[in-house]
């Protein structure tokens, strides 16, 4: 299971960095829940990624650390390509079910206007 969880997280970051918004349908469960955004479903991820890429088209998430235990991954990332801010960092925790991300919790130092 550990490798399935790690693979799901890596797929998510690769799709985000490639601006492959449609991949969310294959990465997130149909009942996916984002706790920080209070949204559900992979289409909510697609909308969030699209808005982020519109604001920061050169943004790239870099995985700095990943710890996996059971069905859960904790990932510390940094974000390149966000002008006017020191390199933002994020801490995200994912719960994976059947190879797809089912839940997400997260904190970010990214300043939003």
TORKOL-439188 format. One record per atom (N, C-alpha, C): residue in one letter; atom name; x negated, y, z. Coordinates in nm, 3 decimals. Layout:
# TORKOL-439188
{"a","CA",{X,Y,Z}}
...
//
This chain:
# TORKOL-439188
{"x","N",{-0.082,-0.119,0.000}}
{"x","CA",{0.000,0.000,0.000}}
{"x","C",{-0.087,0.126,0.000}}
{"x","N",{-0.199,0.123,0.067}}
{"x","CA",{-0.286,0.241,0.075}}
{"x","C",{-0.321,0.295,-0.063}}
{"x","N",{-0.356,0.205,-0.155}}
{"x","CA",{-0.393,0.252,-0.289}}
{"x","C",{-0.273,0.306,-0.365}}
{"x","N",{-0.152,0.252,-0.342}}
{"x","CA",{-0.031,0.307,-0.405}}
{"x","C",{-0.005,0.449,-0.357}}
{"x","N",{-0.026,0.473,-0.229}}
{"x","CA",{-0.005,0.605,-0.171}}
{"x","C",{-0.108,0.702,-0.228}}
{"x","N",{-0.232,0.662,-0.229}}
{"x","CA",{-0.340,0.746,-0.283}}
{"x","C",{-0.314,0.777,-0.432}}
{"x","N",{-0.271,0.676,-0.507}}
{"x","CA",{-0.245,0.694,-0.650}}
{"x","C",{-0.129,0.791,-0.674}}
{"x","N",{-0.025,0.783,-0.593}}
{"x","CA",{0.088,0.875,-0.608}}
{"x","C",{0.045,1.019,-0.585}}
{"x","N",{-0.035,1.041,-0.482}}
{"x","CA",{-0.084,1.177,-0.455}}
{"x","C",{-0.172,1.226,-0.569}}
{"x","N",{-0.261,1.144,-0.617}}
{"x","CA",{-0.350,1.184,-0.727}}
{"x","C",{-0.271,1.214,-0.855}}
{"x","N",{-0.167,1.132,-0.882}}
{"x","CA",{-0.082,1.159,-0.999}}
{"x","C",{-0.015,1.295,-0.988}}
{"x","N",{0.032,1.328,-0.866}}
{"x","CA",{0.099,1.455,-0.847}}
{"x","C",{0.004,1.572,-0.875}}
{"x","N",{-0.116,1.568,-0.819}}
{"x","CA",{-0.210,1.679,-0.839}}
{"x","C",{-0.256,1.686,-0.985}}
{"x","N",{-0.275,1.572,-1.050}}
{"x","CA",{-0.315,1.571,-1.191}}
{"x","C",{-0.206,1.633,-1.278}}
{"x","N",{-0.081,1.598,-1.252}}
{"x","CA",{0.030,1.653,-1.331}}
{"x","C",{0.042,1.803,-1.308}}
{"x","N",{0.029,1.846,-1.183}}
{"x","CA",{0.036,1.989,-1.153}}
{"x","C",{-0.074,2.064,-1.229}}
{"x","N",{-0.196,2.015,-1.221}}
{"x","CA",{-0.309,2.082,-1.287}}
{"x","C",{-0.297,2.082,-1.439}}
{"x","N",{-0.231,1.981,-1.494}}
{"x","CA",{-0.213,1.973,-1.639}}
{"x","C",{-0.089,2.049,-1.686}}
{"x","N",{-0.017,2.110,-1.593}}
{"x","CA",{0.109,2.180,-1.622}}
{"x","C",{0.210,2.081,-1.683}}
{"x","N",{0.202,1.956,-1.643}}
{"x","CA",{0.292,1.851,-1.691}}
{"x","C",{0.414,1.846,-1.598}}
{"x","N",{0.501,1.943,-1.611}}
{"x","CA",{0.616,1.956,-1.522}}
{"x","C",{0.713,1.839,-1.536}}
{"x","N",{0.724,1.784,-1.656}}
{"x","CA",{0.815,1.672,-1.679}}
{"x","C",{0.774,1.547,-1.601}}
{"x","N",{0.647,1.536,-1.565}}
{"x","CA",{0.599,1.418,-1.491}}
{"x","C",{0.661,1.406,-1.353}}
{"x","N",{0.716,1.514,-1.301}}
{"x","CA",{0.778,1.509,-1.168}}
{"x","C",{0.884,1.400,-1.160}}
{"x","N",{0.955,1.375,-1.269}}
{"x","CA",{1.059,1.272,-1.270}}
{"x","C",{1.002,1.133,-1.242}}
{"x","N",{0.876,1.110,-1.278}}
{"x","CA",{0.812,0.980,-1.254}}
{"x","C",{0.732,0.974,-1.125}}
{"x","N",{0.701,1.090,-1.068}}
{"x","CA",{0.615,1.096,-0.949}}
{"x","C",{0.696,1.100,-0.820}}
{"x","N",{0.813,1.164,-0.825}}
{"x","CA",{0.896,1.184,-0.705}}
{"x","C",{1.022,1.097,-0.714}}
{"x","N",{1.068,1.050,-0.598}}
{"x","CA",{1.191,0.970,-0.594}}
{"x","C",{1.311,1.059,-0.629}}
{"x","N",{1.421,0.996,-0.669}}
{"x","CA",{1.542,1.071,-0.703}}
{"x","C",{1.593,1.150,-0.583}}
{"x","N",{1.571,1.098,-0.462}}
{"x","CA",{1.618,1.166,-0.341}}
{"x","C",{1.504,1.239,-0.267}}
{"x","N",{1.397,1.271,-0.340}}
{"x","CA",{1.282,1.341,-0.282}}
{"x","C",{1.328,1.462,-0.200}}
{"x","N",{1.261,1.484,-0.086}}
{"x","CA",{1.294,1.599,0.000}}
{"x","C",{1.167,1.676,0.034}}
{"x","N",{1.166,1.806,0.000}}
{"x","CA",{1.057,1.896,0.039}}
{"x","C",{1.101,1.968,0.166}}
{"x","N",{1.038,1.937,0.277}}
{"x","CA",{1.075,2.000,0.403}}
{"x","C",{1.043,2.150,0.404}}
{"x","N",{0.926,2.194,0.354}}
{"x","CA",{0.898,2.338,0.359}}
{"x","C",{0.992,2.421,0.271}}
{"x","N",{1.032,2.366,0.157}}
{"x","CA",{1.118,2.442,0.065}}
{"x","C",{1.267,2.416,0.090}}
{"x","N",{1.297,2.308,0.162}}
{"x","CA",{1.437,2.273,0.186}}
{"x","C",{1.508,2.231,0.059}}
{"x","N",{1.436,2.167,-0.033}}
{"x","CA",{1.493,2.126,-0.161}}
{"x","C",{1.488,1.975,-0.176}}
{"x","N",{1.568,1.925,-0.270}}
{"x","CA",{1.571,1.781,-0.295}}
{"x","C",{1.564,1.754,-0.445}}
{"x","N",{1.516,1.636,-0.479}}
{"x","CA",{1.511,1.589,-0.616}}
{"x","C",{1.389,1.635,-0.692}}
{"x","N",{1.348,1.555,-0.791}}
{"x","CA",{1.230,1.590,-0.870}}
{"x","C",{1.248,1.719,-0.951}}
{"x","N",{1.373,1.751,-0.988}}
{"x","CA",{1.394,1.875,-1.064}}
{"x","C",{1.361,1.998,-0.981}}
{"x","N",{1.372,1.988,-0.849}}
{"x","CA",{1.333,2.102,-0.764}}
{"x","C",{1.182,2.122,-0.769}}
{"x","N",{1.107,2.012,-0.783}}
{"x","CA",{0.962,2.021,-0.797}}
{"x","C",{0.928,2.085,-0.931}}
{"x","N",{0.996,2.042,-1.036}}
{"x","CA",{0.973,2.098,-1.168}}
{"x","C",{0.992,2.250,-1.167}}
{"x","N",{1.101,2.296,-1.108}}
{"x","CA",{1.128,2.441,-1.101}}
{"x","C",{1.021,2.513,-1.020}}
{"x","N",{0.979,2.454,-0.908}}
{"x","CA",{0.876,2.515,-0.824}}
{"x","C",{0.743,2.526,-0.898}}
{"x","N",{0.704,2.417,-0.964}}
{"x","CA",{0.578,2.418,-1.041}}
{"x","C",{0.584,2.521,-1.154}}
{"x","N",{0.698,2.529,-1.223}}
{"x","CA",{0.711,2.625,-1.332}}
{"x","C",{0.695,2.768,-1.281}}
{"x","N",{0.761,2.801,-1.171}}
{"x","CA",{0.748,2.935,-1.112}}
{"x","C",{0.604,2.964,-1.072}}
{"x","N",{0.539,2.867,-1.010}}
{"x","CA",{0.402,2.885,-0.966}}
{"x","C",{0.310,2.909,-1.087}}
{"x","N",{0.326,2.829,-1.191}}
{"x","CA",{0.241,2.843,-1.310}}
{"x","C",{0.271,2.972,-1.387}}
{"x","N",{0.393,3.021,-1.381}}
{"x","CA",{0.424,3.151,-1.442}}
{"x","C",{0.348,3.261,-1.370}}
{"x","N",{0.344,3.252,-1.237}}
{"x","CA",{0.274,3.354,-1.157}}
{"x","C",{0.122,3.340,-1.164}}
{"x","N",{0.074,3.214,-1.169}}
{"x","CA",{-0.070,3.187,-1.166}}
{"x","C",{-0.104,3.083,-1.273}}
{"x","N",{-0.110,3.122,-1.400}}
{"x","CA",{-0.130,3.024,-1.508}}
{"x","C",{-0.264,2.951,-1.503}}
{"x","N",{-0.363,3.008,-1.436}}
{"x","CA",{-0.495,2.944,-1.429}}
{"x","C",{-0.516,2.865,-1.300}}
{"x","N",{-0.412,2.850,-1.219}}
{"x","CA",{-0.425,2.782,-1.090}}
{"x","C",{-0.459,2.635,-1.109}}
{"x","N",{-0.545,2.587,-1.021}}
{"x","CA",{-0.583,2.446,-1.019}}
{"x","C",{-0.599,2.404,-0.874}}
{"x","N",{-0.536,2.293,-0.839}}
{"x","CA",{-0.546,2.239,-0.704}}
{"x","C",{-0.661,2.139,-0.700}}
{"x","N",{-0.749,2.155,-0.600}}
{"x","CA",{-0.864,2.067,-0.584}}
{"x","C",{-0.848,1.991,-0.452}}
{"x","N",{-0.847,1.859,-0.461}}
{"x","CA",{-0.837,1.776,-0.340}}
{"x","C",{-0.971,1.780,-0.268}}
{"x","N",{-0.969,1.825,-0.145}}
{"x","CA",{-1.089,1.832,-0.063}}
{"x","C",{-1.100,1.709,0.028}}
{"x","N",{-0.989,1.669,0.087}}
{"x","CA",{-0.985,1.553,0.177}}
{"x","C",{-0.851,1.484,0.163}}
{"x","N",{-0.852,1.351,0.171}}
{"x","CA",{-0.728,1.274,0.171}}
{"x","C",{-0.742,1.160,0.270}}
{"x","N",{-0.647,1.150,0.361}}
{"x","CA",{-0.643,1.042,0.459}}
{"x","C",{-0.511,0.968,0.438}}
{"x","N",{-0.519,0.838,0.423}}
{"x","CA",{-0.400,0.757,0.398}}
{"x","C",{-0.386,0.655,0.509}}
{"x","N",{-0.264,0.644,0.561}}
{"x","CA",{-0.233,0.542,0.659}}
{"x","C",{-0.090,0.494,0.633}}
{"x","N",{-0.076,0.365,0.611}}
{"x","CA",{0.056,0.310,0.582}}
{"x","C",{0.113,0.373,0.456}}
{"x","N",{0.235,0.427,0.468}}
{"x","CA",{0.302,0.487,0.352}}
{"x","C",{0.284,0.639,0.345}}
{"x","N",{0.186,0.690,0.420}}
{"x","CA",{0.170,0.835,0.432}}
{"x","C",{0.029,0.880,0.397}}
{"x","N",{0.022,0.995,0.329}}
{"x","CA",{-0.107,1.058,0.298}}
{"x","C",{-0.107,1.200,0.353}}
{"x","N",{-0.219,1.239,0.410}}
{"x","CA",{-0.243,1.378,0.451}}
{"x","C",{-0.354,1.430,0.360}}
{"x","N",{-0.327,1.542,0.292}}
{"x","CA",{-0.420,1.592,0.192}}
{"x","C",{-0.450,1.740,0.218}}
{"x","N",{-0.580,1.771,0.225}}
{"x","CA",{-0.624,1.911,0.234}}
{"x","C",{-0.676,1.949,0.097}}
{"x","N",{-0.621,2.058,0.045}}
{"x","CA",{-0.661,2.104,-0.088}}
{"x","C",{-0.700,2.251,-0.084}}
{"x","N",{-0.769,2.292,-0.190}}
{"x","CA",{-0.792,2.435,-0.213}}
{"x","C",{-0.735,2.466,-0.350}}
{"x","N",{-0.707,2.593,-0.372}}
{"x","CA",{-0.645,2.634,-0.498}}
{"x","C",{-0.735,2.735,-0.567}}
{"x","N",{-0.779,2.702,-0.687}}
{"x","CA",{-0.859,2.793,-0.768}}
{"x","C",{-0.766,2.869,-0.863}}
{"x","N",{-0.813,2.985,-0.908}}
{"x","CA",{-0.740,3.058,-1.011}}
{"x","C",{-0.624,3.141,-0.961}}
{"x","N",{-0.628,3.182,-0.834}}
{"x","CA",{-0.526,3.271,-0.779}}
{"x","C",{-0.593,3.405,-0.754}}
{"x","N",{-0.576,3.500,-0.846}}
{"x","CA",{-0.647,3.627,-0.834}}
{"x","C",{-0.601,3.708,-0.713}}
{"x","N",{-0.696,3.784,-0.659}}
{"x","CA",{-0.664,3.875,-0.549}}
{"x","C",{-0.654,3.811,-0.413}}
{"x","N",{-0.687,3.682,-0.403}}
{"x","CA",{-0.681,3.614,-0.274}}
{"x","C",{-0.807,3.532,-0.255}}
{"x","N",{-0.855,3.527,-0.131}}
{"x","CA",{-0.963,3.431,-0.107}}
{"x","C",{-0.906,3.292,-0.140}}
{"x","N",{-0.989,3.198,-0.170}}
{"x","CA",{-0.944,3.066,-0.214}}
{"x","C",{-0.843,3.006,-0.116}}
{"x","N",{-0.715,3.004,-0.156}}
{"x","CA",{-0.612,2.951,-0.064}}
{"x","C",{-0.633,2.802,-0.037}}
{"x","N",{-0.587,2.759,0.079}}
{"x","CA",{-0.591,2.618,0.115}}
{"x","C",{-0.450,2.570,0.147}}
{"x","N",{-0.430,2.440,0.132}}
{"x","CA",{-0.302,2.380,0.166}}
{"x","C",{-0.328,2.251,0.243}}
{"x","N",{-0.235,2.218,0.330}}
{"x","CA",{-0.233,2.089,0.397}}
{"x","C",{-0.096,2.030,0.369}}
{"x","N",{-0.094,1.916,0.302}}
{"x","CA",{0.032,1.852,0.268}}
{"x","C",{0.032,1.709,0.319}}
{"x","N",{0.148,1.667,0.365}}
{"x","CA",{0.167,1.529,0.409}}
{"x","C",{0.279,1.471,0.323}}
{"x","N",{0.253,1.355,0.264}}
{"x","CA",{0.348,1.288,0.177}}
{"x","C",{0.386,1.154,0.236}}
{"x","N",{0.512,1.119,0.220}}
{"x","CA",{0.555,0.982,0.247}}
{"x","C",{0.592,0.920,0.113}}
{"x","N",{0.537,0.803,0.085}}
{"x","CA",{0.555,0.737,-0.044}}
{"x","C",{0.643,0.614,-0.026}}
{"x","N",{0.735,0.596,-0.121}}
{"x","CA",{0.823,0.479,-0.123}}
{"x","C",{0.824,0.423,-0.265}}
{"x","N",{0.795,0.296,-0.278}}
{"x","CA",{0.794,0.229,-0.409}}
{"x","C",{0.708,0.303,-0.511}}
{"x","N",{0.592,0.352,-0.467}}
{"x","CA",{0.497,0.416,-0.558}}
{"x","C",{0.528,0.561,-0.593}}
{"x","N",{0.634,0.616,-0.535}}
{"x","CA",{0.672,0.755,-0.563}}
{"x","C",{0.679,0.835,-0.434}}
{"x","N",{0.657,0.964,-0.446}}
{"x","CA",{0.661,1.052,-0.329}}
{"x","C",{0.807,1.076,-0.291}}
{"x","N",{0.842,1.044,-0.167}}
{"x","CA",{0.980,1.056,-0.119}}
{"x","C",{1.001,1.178,-0.030}}
{"x","N",{0.897,1.218,0.043}}
{"x","CA",{0.907,1.334,0.132}}
{"x","C",{0.776,1.409,0.133}}
{"x","N",{0.785,1.539,0.158}}
{"x","CA",{0.665,1.623,0.166}}
{"x","C",{0.683,1.725,0.277}}
{"x","N",{0.576,1.742,0.354}}
{"x","CA",{0.566,1.850,0.453}}
{"x","C",{0.440,1.927,0.417}}
{"x","N",{0.435,2.056,0.439}}
{"x","CA",{0.314,2.128,0.402}}
{"x","C",{0.300,2.265,0.463}}
{"x","N",{0.176,2.310,0.467}}
{"x","CA",{0.139,2.445,0.510}}
{"x","C",{0.042,2.501,0.408}}
{"x","N",{0.048,2.632,0.386}}
{"x","CA",{-0.038,2.694,0.287}}
{"x","C",{-0.085,2.830,0.336}}
{"x","N",{-0.208,2.867,0.299}}
{"x","CA",{-0.258,3.002,0.329}}
{"x","C",{-0.231,3.097,0.212}}
{"x","N",{-0.165,3.048,0.107}}
{"x","CA",{-0.134,3.129,-0.011}}
{"x","C",{-0.038,3.241,0.028}}
{"x","N",{-0.076,3.363,-0.004}}
{"x","CA",{0.011,3.479,0.022}}
{"x","C",{0.105,3.494,-0.097}}
{"x","N",{0.231,3.506,-0.066}}
{"x","CA",{0.331,3.527,-0.172}}
{"x","C",{0.394,3.663,-0.151}}
{"x","N",{0.411,3.733,-0.263}}
{"x","CA",{0.470,3.868,-0.251}}
{"x","C",{0.621,3.862,-0.259}}
//
